[in-house]
Amino acid sequence: MAADFSSIARELAEVTRLVEADHFGATLDRFVRRIVASVPACDAATITVRSPEGVETVAGAVESHDGTAELPIDPLVPGPIVEALTFVEPRRLEHAGSDQRWPAFSARLLTAGYHGCLALPLHTHRAETAVLTLFSREPEQFGEVGYDVVLMLTLHAGVTFDNAALYHDSNKLIGQLQTALRTRSLVGRAQGLLMRQFDYDSDTSFAALRQASQNSNTKLREVAELLVDAHENRSFDSAVEKLGLSLAGRPTA
């Protein structure tokens, strides 16, 4: 078992290092697939997150021999997943056929072909609460030895979740900055066109763009892009008229 433990640890450590090649969902999906493939008696695994927007399963994997298997259960059904998210404590369901704590959850679990599960909160540094859940088609599969292994998995899962989320947030921020830079460039080019056409100064040209944006209920970036595109297509005067800019040198009323 010690050799298996070390092997699993090495494999999951590798997953945490490969975040940069994937986006958020792909990284977590790859992680839970590795868990299903590595942990004995684990036939399915999910990562469920609670955020201000609600509860969502963000990753899942199922061991399937015919390609038809589905993820076991809705995370909103009252049961070990909801409790692990709420109390940030592990919850284990050894035998859905005899355990009376969560009857609705157990019934759906049995209908899906599973008899046990283990829900473990992840150790993350984010505001969201996340839970890794392992499912087994046989009862009483997650004993103390397996439990120790899975505790190790939650540490790796937490790191993977943090890294994937950070990478996702960083990419989002970079995208926002790139959009801002493109907007600034477009607005600057549009100002230059108005300054040349109407002999505006910088402040007046920006005021004209902003007024055109308000009058047409169009984003400033889109107004600037329309003018730049029109200039390149030799239809600048038509665009000026469409936006309510006066050829006399002032925005029209």
PAZAPA-4460 file (N, C-alpha, C; in steps of 0.05 Angstrom, whole numbers, plus 32768, in hexadecimal, padded with zeros to 4 digits):
% residues 253
    n_x    n_y    n_z   ca_x   ca_y   ca_z    c_x    c_y    c_z   seq   type   mol
   8011   7FE8   8000   8000   8000   8000   8011   8019   8000     1      M     A
   8028   8018   800E   803A   802F   800E   8044   8036   7FF3     2      A     A
   804A   8022   7FE2   8053   8027   7FC7   803C   8033   7FB7     3      A     A
   8023   802A   7FBB   800D   8035   7FAC   8009   8052   7FB5     4      D     A
   800B   8057   7FCF   8008   8072   7FD9   801C   8085   7FCC     5      F     A
   8035   807D   7FCA   804A   808E   7FBE   8045   8092   7FA1     6      S     A
   803C   807D   7F93   8036   807F   7F77   8020   8093   7F71     7      S     A
   800B   8091   7F81   7FF4   80A3   7F7D   7FFD   80C0   7F83     8      I     A
   800C   80C3   7F98   8016   80DE   7F9F   8026   80EA   7F89     9      A     A
   8038   80DA   7F7D   8048   80E4   7F67   8037   80EC   7F4F    10      R     A
   8023   80DB   7F48   8012   80E1   7F31   8002   80FA   7F35    11      E     A
   7FF7   80FE   7F4E   7FE7   8116   7F52   7FF8   812F   7F55    12      L     A
   8011   812C   7F5F   8023   8143   7F5F   8029   814C   7F42    13      A     A
   802B   8138   7F30   8030   813F   7F14   8018   814F   7F09    14      E     A
   8000   8147   7F10   7FE9   8156   7F07   7FE9   8173   7F0F    15      V     A
   7FF1   8178   7F29   7FF2   8193   7F32   8006   81A4   7F24    16      T     A
   801B   8198   7F18   8030   81A7   7F0A   8028   81AD   7EED    17      R     A
   8013   81A0   7EE3   800D   81A3   7EC7   7FF5   81B6   7EC2    18      L     A
   7FEF   81C6   7ED6   7FD8   81D8   7ED4   7FDB   81EB   7EBC    19      V     A
   7FF3   81F5   7EB7   7FF6   8209   7EA2   7FED   8200   7E87    20      E     A
   7FEC   81E6   7E82   7FE5   81DB   7E68   7FC6   81DA   7E64    21      A     A
   7FB7   81DE   7E7A   7F9A   81DA   7E78   7F8B   81F3   7E82    22      D     A
   7F71   81F4   7E7D   7F61   8208   7E8A   7F56   81FC   7EA3    23      H     A
   7F46   820B   7EB3   7F3D   8203   7ECD   7F2F   81E8   7ECD    24      F     A
   7F1A   81E5   7EBC   7F0B   81CC   7EBC   7F1B   81B4   7EB3    25      G     A
   7F2C   81B8   7E9F   7F3C   81A2   7E94   7F4F   8197   7EA9    26      A     A
   7F5B   81A9   7EB9   7F6E   81A1   7ECE   7F60   8190   7EE3    27      T     A
   7F49   8199   7EEC   7F3B   818A   7F01   7F2F   8170   7EF6    28      L     A
   7F26   8170   7EDD   7F1C   8157   7ED1   7F33   8142   7ED0    29      D     A
   7F4A   814C   7EC8   7F61   813A   7EC6   7F69   812F   7EE1    30      R     A
   7F66   813F   7EF6   7F6D   8137   7F11   7F5A   8121   7F1A    31      F     A
   7F40   8125   7F17   7F2D   8110   7F21   7F2F   80F7   7F10    32      V     A
   7F36   80F9   7EF6   7F3A   80E1   7EE7   7F51   80D1   7EF2    33      R     A
   7F66   80DF   7EFA   7F7D   80D2   7F06   7F76   80C4   7F20    34      R     A
   7F65   80D1   7F30   7F5C   80C5   7F49   7F4D   80AB   7F44    35      I     A
   7F3A   80AC   7F31   7F2A   8094   7F2A   7F3C   807D   7F21    36      V     A
   7F51   8084   7F12   7F63   8070   7F07   7F76   8065   7F1C    37      A     A
   7F7B   8075   7F32   7F90   806E   7F44   7F86   8063   7F5F    38      S     A
   7F6F   806C   7F69   7F66   8064   7F83   7F56   804A   7F82    39      V     A
   7F5E   8036   7F90   7F4F   801D   7F90   7F32   8021   7F99    40      P     A
   7F20   8013   7F8A   7F03   8013   7F90   7EF5   802E   7F8A    41      A     A
   7F03   8041   7F7F   7EF7   805A   7F77   7EED   8058   7F5A    42      C     A
   7ED3   8059   7F56   7EC7   8056   7F3C   7EBE   8070   7F2F    43      D     A
   7EBE   8085   7F40   7EB7   80A0   7F36   7EC1   80B4   7F4A    44      A     A
   7EC6   80CD   7F40   7ECF   80E2   7F52   7EC5   80FD   7F47    45      A     A
   7EBF   810F   7F59   7EB6   8129   7F51   7EC3   813E   7F63    46      T     A
   7EC5   8157   7F59   7ECC   816E   7F69   7EB5   8181   7F68    47      I     A
   7EAA   8187   7F7F   7E93   8199   7F81   7E9B   81B2   7F90    48      T     A
   7E91   81C9   7F86   7E98   81E3   7F91   7E80   81F2   7F9A    49      V     A
   7E81   81FF   7FB1   7E6C   8212   7FB9   7E78   822E   7FB8    50      R     A
   7E6B   823F   7FA9   7E73   825B   7FA7   7E5A   826C   7FAB    51      S     A
   7E5D   8287   7FAA   7E45   8298   7FAD   7E31   8293   7F97    52      P     A
   7E39   8288   7F80   7E26   8282   7F6A   7E17   8268   7F6E    53      E     A
   7E20   8257   7F81   7E12   823E   7F86   7E25   8227   7F88    54      G     A
   7E1A   820E   7F87   7E29   81F6   7F88   7E2B   81E9   7F6C    55      V     A
   7E43   81E1   7F65   7E47   81D7   7F4A   7E5D   81C1   7F4B    56      E     A
   7E58   81AC   7F3C   7E6D   8198   7F38   7E7F   81A1   7F20    57      T     A
   7E98   81A8   7F26   7EA9   81B4   7F12   7EBB   81A0   7F04    58      V     A
   7EBC   8187   7F0F   7ECC   8172   7F02   7EC1   8157   7F0A    59      A     A
   7EC3   8144   7EF8   7EBA   8129   7EFE   7EC6   8115   7EEB    60      G     A
   7EC9   80FC   7EF5   7ED3   80E6   7EE5   7EC5   80CC   7EEE    61      A     A
   7EC0   80BB   7EDB   7EB3   80A1   7EE1   7EC2   808B   7ED3    62      V     A
   7EC7   8076   7EE2   7ED3   805E   7ED5   7EBD   804F   7EC6    63      E     A
   7EC0   804D   7EAC   7EAB   8041   7E9B   7EB7   802F   7E87    64      S     A
   7EAC   8017   7E85   7EB6   8004   7E72   7EA7   8005   7E57    65      H     A
   7E8F   8011   7E57   7E80   8013   7E3F   7E7B   802F   7E35    66      D     A
   7E86   8043   7E45   7E83   805F   7E3D   7E68   806B   7E43    67      G     A
   7E57   805D   7E52   7E3C   8068   7E57   7E38   8071   7E74    68      T     A
   7E4C   806E   7E85   7E49   8076   7EA1   7E46   8094   7EA4    69      A     A
   7E36   809C   7EB8   7E32   80B8   7EBE   7E3C   80BE   7EDB    70      E     A
   7E40   80D7   7EE0   7E47   80DF   7EFC   7E30   80D7   7F0E    71      L     A
   7E37   80CF   7F27   7E23   80C2   7F38   7E0B   80D3   7F40    72      P     A
   7E0E   80EC   7F48   7DF8   80F9   7F56   7DFA   8118   7F55    73      I     A
   7DE3   8124   7F57   7DE1   8141   7F59   7DED   814B   7F74    74      D     A
   7E00   815D   7F74   7E0D   8165   7F8D   7DFA   8175   7F9F    75      P     A
   7DE3   817E   7F95   7DD1   818D   7FA6   7DBF   817C   7FB7    76      L     A
   7DBE   8162   7FB1   7DAE   8150   7FC2   7DBA   814E   7FDE    77      V     A
   7DAA   8153   7FF3   7DB5   8152   800E   7DC3   8137   8014    78      P     A
   7DDC   8139   801C   7DEC   8121   8020   7E08   8128   8028    79      G     A
   7E1A   8115   8025   7E36   811A   802E   7E44   8131   8020    80      P     A
   7E3E   8135   8006   7E4C   814B   7FF7   7E43   8165   8002    81      I     A
   7E29   8169   8005   7E1F   8183   8010   7E2A   8187   802C    82      V     A
   7E2A   8173   803D   7E34   8176   8058   7E52   817C   8058    83      E     A
   7E61   816F   8047   7E7E   8175   8046   7E83   8191   803D    84      A     A
   7E73   819B   802B   7E75   81B7   8022   7E6D   81CB   8038    85      L     A
   7E58   81C3   8047   7E4D   81D5   805C   7E5F   81D6   8075    86      T     A
   7E67   81BF   807E   7E76   81BE   8098   7E94   81BB   8094    87      F     A
   7E9D   81B9   807B   7EB9   81B5   8074   7EC5   819E   8085    88      V     A
   7EB6   8188   8085   7EBF   8170   8093   7EBA   8158   8080    89      E     A
   7ECA   8143   8083   7EC6   812B   8072   7EAC   811E   8079    90      P     A
   7EA0   8111   8065   7E88   8101   8068   7E8B   80E7   8058    91      R     A
   7E84   80D1   8065   7E88   80B7   8058   7E6D   80A8   8059    92      R     A
   7E66   809D   8043   7E4E   808C   8040   7E58   8070   8037    93      L     A
   7E59   805D   804A   7E64   8043   8044   7E51   8031   8035    94      E     A
   7E37   8033   803C   7E23   8020   8030   7E09   802F   802C    95      H     A
   7E04   8038   8014   7DEC   8047   800F   7DD3   8037   8013    96      A     A
   7DD5   801C   8012   7DBD   800B   8016   7DB4   8009   8033    97      G     A
   7DC6   800F   8046   7DBF   800D   8062   7DC2   8026   8072    98      S     A
   7DD1   8039   8069   7DD6   8052   8077   7DBC   8063   8075    99      D     A
   7DB2   806D   808B   7D99   807C   808C   7D9C   809A   808E   100      Q     A
   7DB5   80A4   808D   7DB9   80C1   8092   7DAF   80D2   807B   101      R     A
   7DB2   80C9   8063   7DAB   80D9   804C   7D9B   80C9   8038   102      W     A
   7D82   80C4   803E   7D72   80B1   802E   7D6F   80B9   8011   103      P     A
   7D6A   80D3   800B   7D67   80DC   7FEF   7D81   80D8   7FE0   104      A     A
   7D97   80E0   7FEC   7DB1   80DD   7FE0   7DB8   80BF   7FDB   105      F     A
   7DB3   80AF   7FEF   7DB9   8092   7FED   7DA8   8085   7FD7   106      S     A
   7D8F   808D   7FD5   7D7E   8082   7FC0   7D88   8089   7FA4   107      A     A
   7D90   80A2   7FA0   7D9A   80AA   7F86   7DB5   809D   7F80   108      R     A
   7DC5   8099   7F95   7DDF   808C   7F92   7DDB   806F   7F89   109      L     A
   7DC9   8061   7F96   7DC4   8046   7F8E   7DB8   8043   7F72   110      L     A
   7DA7   8056   7F6B   7D9B   8056   7F50   7DB1   805A   7F3B   111      T     A
   7DC5   8069   7F42   7DDB   806E   7F2F   7DEF   8057   7F2E   112      A     A
   7DEB   8043   7F40   7DFD   802C   7F40   7E14   802D   7F53   113      G     A
   7E13   803F   7F67   7E29   8042   7F7A   7E1E   803C   7F97   114      Y     A
   7E30   8032   7FA8   7E28   802A   7FC3   7E36   803A   7FD9   115      H     A
   7E4B   8048   7FD2   7E59   8057   7FE7   7E68   806F   7FDB   116      G     A
   7E6E   8082   7FED   7E7D   809A   7FE4   7E8C   80A6   7FFC   117      C     A
   7E9F   80B6   7FF5   7EB0   80C4   8009   7EB3   80E0   8000   118      L     A
   7EA9   80F3   8010   7EAA   8110   8009   7EBE   811E   801B   119      A     A
   7ED2   812A   800F   7EE8   8137   801E   7EEB   8154   8016   120      L     A
   7EEA   8166   8029   7EEF   8183   8022   7F0C   8187   801B   121      P     A
   7F11   8198   8007   7F2C   819D   7FFE   7F38   81B4   800D   122      L     A
   7F52   81B2   8010   7F62   81C7   801E   7F6A   81DB   8009   123      H     A
   7F5B   81F1   8007   7F61   8206   7FF3   7F64   8221   8001   124      T     A
   7F6E   8234   7FF2   7F72   824F   7FFC   7F5F   8262   7FEF   125      H     A
   7F49   8258   7FE5   7F35   8269   7FD7   7F1C   826B   7FE8   126      R     A
   7F0B   827E   7FE0   7EF2   8283   7FEF   7EDE   826C   7FEB   127      A     A
   7EDF   825F   7FD3   7ECD   824A   7FCE   7ED3   8231   7FDF   128      E     A
   7EBE   8222   7FE6   7EC1   8209   7FF4   7EC1   81F3   7FDE   129      T     A
   7ED3   81E1   7FDF   7ED5   81CB   7FCB   7ED7   81B0   7FD9   130      A     A
   7ECA   819C   7FCC   7EC9   8181   7FD7   7ED0   816D   7FC1   131      V     A
   7EE2   815B   7FC8   7EE9   8144   7FB7   7ED8   812C   7FC1   132      L     A
   7EC9   8120   7FAE   7EB8   8109   7FB6   7EC0   80F1   7FA5   133      T     A
   7EC5   80DB   7FB3   7ECB   80C1   7FA6   7EB2   80AF   7FA8   134      L     A
   7EAC   80A1   7F93   7E95   808F   7F93   7E9E   8072   7F8D   135      F     A
   7E90   805F   7F99   7E96   8043   7F94   7E7D   8034   7F8D   136      S     A
   7E7F   8021   7F7B   7E68   8010   7F74   7E63   7FFA   7F88   137      R     A
   7E77   7FF6   7F9A   7E74   7FE2   7FAF   7E73   7FF0   7FCA   138      E     A
   7E65   7FE4   7FDD   7E64   7FF0   7FF8   7E7E   7FEC   8008   139      P     A
   7E82   7FFD   801C   7E98   7FFA   802F   7EB3   7FF8   8022   140      E     A
   7EB9   800A   800F   7ED2   8009   8001   7EE6   801E   800B   141      Q     A
   7EDD   8032   8019   7EEF   8047   8022   7EF5   8044   8040   142      F     A
   7F05   8030   8046   7F0D   802B   8062   7F23   803E   806A   143      G     A
   7F2F   8038   8081   7F43   804B   808D   7F5B   804E   807B   144      E     A
   7F65   8038   806F   7F7C   803A   805E   7F76   804C   8046   145      V     A
   7F60   8045   8038   7F58   8055   8021   7F53   8072   8029   146      G     A
   7F48   8076   8041   7F42   8091   804B   7F5C   80A1   804E   147      Y     A
   7F71   8094   8058   7F8B   80A2   805A   7F95   80AB   803F   148      D     A
   7F92   8099   802C   7F9B   80A0   8011   7F8B   80B8   8006   149      V     A
   7F71   80B7   800A   7F61   80CD   7FFF   7F66   80E7   800D   150      V     A
   7F6D   80E7   8027   7F75   80FF   8034   7F8D   810C   8026   151      L     A
   7F9F   80FB   801E   7FB6   8105   800E   7FAC   8111   7FF4   152      M     A
   7F98   8103   7FE8   7F8D   810D   7FCE   7F81   8129   7FD1   153      L     A
   7F74   812E   7FE8   7F67   8148   7FEB   7F7C   815F   7FED   154      T     A
   7F93   8159   7FF8   7FA8   816D   7FF8   7FB1   8174   7FDC   155      L     A
   7FB5   815F   7FCC   7FBD   8164   7FB0   7FA6   8171   7FA0   156      H     A
   7F8D   8168   7FA6   7F76   8174   7F98   7F73   8191   7F9F   157      A     A
   7F78   8198   7FB9   7F77   81B4   7FC1   7F8B   81C5   7FB2   158      G     A
   7FA4   81BB   7FB0   7FB9   81C9   7FA1   7FB1   81CC   7F84   159      V     A
   7FA7   81B6   7F78   7F9F   81B7   7F5C   7F89   81CC   7F58   160      T     A
   7F75   81CB   7F6A   7F5F   81DE   7F68   7F69   81FB   7F6A   161      F     A
   7F7A   8200   7F7E   7F85   821B   7F82   7F94   8224   7F69   162      D     A
   7FA6   8212   7F5F   7FB7   8219   7F48   7FA6   821E   7F2F   163      N     A
   7F92   820C   7F2B   7F81   820F   7F13   7F71   8228   7F15   164      A     A
   7F66   822E   7F2D   7F56   8246   7F30   7F67   825F   7F2D   165      A     A
   7F7F   825E   7F39   7F91   8276   7F36   7F99   827A   7F19   166      L     A
   7F9F   8264   7F0B   7FA6   8267   7EEF   7F8F   8272   7EDF   167      Y     A
   7F77   8268   7EE5   7F5F   8271   7ED7   7F5B   828F   7EDD   168      H     A
   7F5D   8297   7EF6   7F5A   82B3   7EFD   7F6F   82C5   7EF0   169      D     A
   7F88   82BB   7EEF   7F9E   82CA   7EE3   7F98   82CE   7EC5   170      S     A
   7F90   82B8   7EB8   7F89   82BA   7E9B   7F73   82CE   7E97   171      N     A
   7F5F   82CD   7EA8   7F48   82E0   7EA6   7F52   82FD   7EA9   172      K     A
   7F63   8301   7EBD   7F6E   831C   7EC1   7F7E   8325   7EA9   173      L     A
   7F8F   8313   7E9F   7F9F   831A   7E87   7F8D   8321   7E70   174      I     A
   7F78   8311   7E6C   7F65   8317   7E57   7F58   8333   7E5A   175      G     A
   7F51   8339   7E73   7F45   8353   7E79   7F59   836A   7E73   176      Q     A
   7F72   8366   7E7A   7F86   837A   7E75   7F8B   837D   7E57   177      L     A
   7F8C   8367   7E49   7F90   8368   7E2C   7F79   8377   7E1E   178      Q     A
   7F60   8371   7E28   7F49   837F   7E1D   7F4B   839D   7E23   179      T     A
   7F53   83A4   7E3B   7F56   83C0   7E42   7F6B   83CE   7E31   180      A     A
   7F81   83C0   7E2B   7F96   83CB   7E1A   7F8C   83CF   7DFD   181      L     A
   7F7E   83BB   7DF4   7F73   83BD   7DD8   7F5F   83D4   7DD7   182      R     A
   7F4E   83D7   7DEC   7F3B   83ED   7DED   7F49   8408   7DED   183      T     A
   7F5E   840A   7DFD   7F6D   8423   7DFE   7F79   8429   7DE3   184      R     A
   7F84   8415   7DD6   7F90   8419   7DBB   7F7B   8422   7DA7   185      S     A
   7F64   8415   7DA7   7F4E   841C   7D94   7F44   8439   7D9A   186      L     A
   7F40   843F   7DB3   7F36   845A   7DBA   7F4A   846F   7DB1   187      V     A
   7F64   846A   7DB6   7F79   847C   7DAE   7F79   8481   7D8F   188      G     A
   7F76   846B   7D80   7F75   846E   7D63   7F5D   847D   7D5A   189      R     A
   7F46   8477   7D67   7F2D   8486   7D60   7F2F   84A3   7D66   190      A     A
   7F3B   84AA   7D7D   7F40   84C6   7D84   7F51   84D3   7D6F   191      Q     A
   7F66   84C6   7D66   7F77   84D1   7D52   7F68   84D7   7D38   192      G     A
   7F56   84C6   7D30   7F47   84CA   7D18   7F34   84E2   7D1B   193      L     A
   7F28   84E5   7D33   7F16   84FC   7D37   7F26   8516   7D39   194      L     A
   7F3E   8515   7D45   7F4F   852C   7D47   7F57   8536   7D2B   195      M     A
   7F5D   8523   7D1A   7F65   852A   7CFF   7F4E   8534   7CEE   196      R     A
   7F36   8527   7CF2   7F1F   852E   7CE2   7F13   8549   7CEA   197      Q     A
   7F11   854D   7D04   7F03   8564   7D0E   7F14   8579   7D1C   198      F     A
   7F2E   8574   7D1D   7F41   8586   7D2A   7F3A   8587   7D48   199      D     A
   7F32   8570   7D53   7F2E   856E   7D70   7F48   856D   7D7F   200      Y     A
   7F48   8575   7D99   7F5E   856E   7DAA   7F58   8553   7DB7   201      D     A
   7F6A   8549   7DC7   7F67   852E   7DD3   7F4E   852C   7DE4   202      S     A
   7F4A   8540   7DF6   7F33   8540   7E08   7F18   8541   7DF8   203      D     A
   7F17   8552   7DE4   7EFE   8554   7DD5   7EF8   853B   7DC5   204      T     A
   7F0D   852F   7DBA   7F09   8516   7DAA   7EFF   8500   7DBD   205      S     A
   7F09   84FE   7DD5   7F00   84E9   7DE7   7EE3   84EF   7DF0   206      F     A
   7EDD   8508   7DF5   7EC2   8510   7DFC   7EAE   8509   7DE6   207      A     A
   7EB7   850D   7DCD   7EA5   8506   7DB6   7EA0   84E8   7DB5   208      A     A
   7EB5   84D8   7DBA   7EB1   84BB   7DBA   7E9F   84B2   7DD0   209      L     A
   7EA2   84BE   7DE8   7E92   84B7   7DFE   7E75   84BF   7DFA   210      R     A
   7E70   84D6   7DEE   7E55   84DF   7DE8   7E48   84CD   7DD3   211      Q     A
   7E57   84C6   7DBF   7E4D   84B3   7DAA   7E46   8498   7DB7   212      A     A
   7E56   848F   7DCA   7E51   8476   7DD8   7E37   8477   7DE7   213      S     A
   7E32   848E   7DF5   7E1A   8491   7E05   7E01   8494   7DF2   214      Q     A
   7E04   84A3   7DDD   7DEE   84A8   7DCC   7DE5   848E   7DBD   215      N     A
   7DF8   847E   7DB7   7DF1   8465   7DA8   7DEE   844D   7DBA   216      S     A
   7DF2   8451   7DD4   7DF0   843B   7DE7   7E03   8424   7DDF   217      N     A
   7E1B   842C   7DD8   7E30   841A   7DCF   7E49   841E   7DE0   218      T     A
   7E57   8408   7DE5   7E6F   840A   7DF5   7E84   841C   7DE7   219      K     A
   7E93   842A   7DF7   7EA7   843C   7DEC   7EBB   842D   7DD9   220      L     A
   7EC2   8415   7DE1   7ED5   8405   7DD0   7EC9   83FF   7DB5   221      R     A
   7EAF   83F9   7DB5   7EA1   83F3   7D9C   7E9F   840B   7D8A   222      E     A
   7E9A   8423   7D96   7E99   843B   7D86   7EB4   8440   7D79   223      V     A
   7EC9   843E   7D89   7EE4   8442   7D7F   7EEB   842E   7D69   224      A     A
   7EE3   8415   7D6D   7EE9   8400   7D59   7EDA   8406   7D3F   225      E     A
   7EC1   8410   7D41   7EB1   8416   7D2A   7EBF   842C   7D19   226      L     A
   7EC9   8441   7D27   7ED6   8456   7D19   7EF0   844D   7D0C   227      L     A
   7F00   843D   7D1A   7F19   8433   7D0F   7F14   8422   7CF7   228      V     A
   7F01   840F   7CF9   7EFA   83FE   7CE3   7EEF   840E   7CCB   229      D     A
   7EDF   8422   7CD1   7ED4   8432   7CBC   7EEA   8441   7CAD   230      A     A
   7EFD   844B   7CBC   7F14   8459   7CAF   7F23   8446   7C9C   231      H     A
   7F27   842D   7CA6   7F36   841A   7C95   7F26   8412   7C7D   232      E     A
   7F0B   8413   7C7F   7EFA   840C   7C69   7EF0   8423   7C58   233      N     A
   7EFC   843B   7C5E   7EF5   8453   7C50   7ED8   845B   7C52   234      R     A
   7ECC   8456   7C69   7EB1   845F   7C6E   7EAF   846F   7C88   235      S     A
   7EC4   847E   7C8D   7EC6   848D   7CA6   7EB0   84A2   7CA9   236      F     A
   7EAA   84B0   7C93   7E95   84C5   7C95   7E7A   84B9   7C9C   237      D     A
   7E74   84A2   7C91   7E5A   8494   7C97   7E59   848C   7CB4   238      S     A
   7E70   8482   7CBE   7E71   847A   7CDA   7E6D   8492   7CED   239      A     A
   7E7A   84A8   7CE5   7E77   84C1   7CF5   7E5A   84CA   7CF6   240      V     A
   7E4D   84C8   7CDF   7E30   84D0   7CDE   7E1F   84BD   7CEE   241      E     A
   7E25   84A3   7CEC   7E16   848F   7CFB   7E18   8493   7D19   242      K     A
   7E2F   849C   7D22   7E34   849F   7D3F   7E2B   84BB   7D48   243      L     A
   7E22   84CC   7D36   7E18   84E6   7D3F   7E2E   84FA   7D44   244      G     A
   7E45   84F7   7D36   7E5B   850A   7D38   7E5A   851E   7D22   245      L     A
   7E5D   8537   7D28   7E5A   854C   7D14   7E73   8551   7D05   246      S     A
   7E70   8553   7CEA   7E87   855A   7CDA   7E91   8577   7CDF   247      L     A
   7E80   8586   7CEC   7E88   85A2   7CF3   7E9B   85A3   7D0A   248      A     A
   7E9F   858C   7D17   7EB3   858C   7D2C   7EA8   8588   7D48   249      G     A
   7E8D   8583   7D4B   7E82   857E   7D65   7E6E   8567   7D64   250      R     A
   7E6B   8557   7D79   7E57   8543   7D79   7E3B   854F   7D75   251      P     A
   7E2A   8542   7D65   7E0F   854C   7D61   7DFF   8549   7D7A   252      T     A
   7DEB   8558   7D7D   7DDA   8557   7D95   7DC9   853E   7D95   253      A     A
***
